[in-house]
């Protein structure tokens, strides 16, 4: 998923954590939820960062699961932190 991530410009030292669950077909069971956020900047910077993280997640989907993994992964909650480079 990190391969799909491009942090917004001028967002150094920022991060957002998203929680989400997968269906067996590798798509999401609804929209991801922001569970932790540390953004340098105001509300506009915050929204841009969260939007970029959600876009990165959606750009990598659907994931391809083996039948056995799909059976065990469906419905479990996962969290992923999206970070910007630190200065």
Secondary structure as GFF3:
##gff-version 3
##sequence-region A 1 87
A	DSSP	three_ten_helix	2	4	.	.	.	ID=ss1
A	DSSP	beta_strand	15	21	.	.	.	ID=ss2
A	DSSP	beta_strand	33	38	.	.	.	ID=ss3
A	DSSP	alpha_helix	43	59	.	.	.	ID=ss4
A	DSSP	alpha_helix	67	73	.	.	.	ID=ss5
A	DSSP	beta_strand	77	83	.	.	.	ID=ss6
###
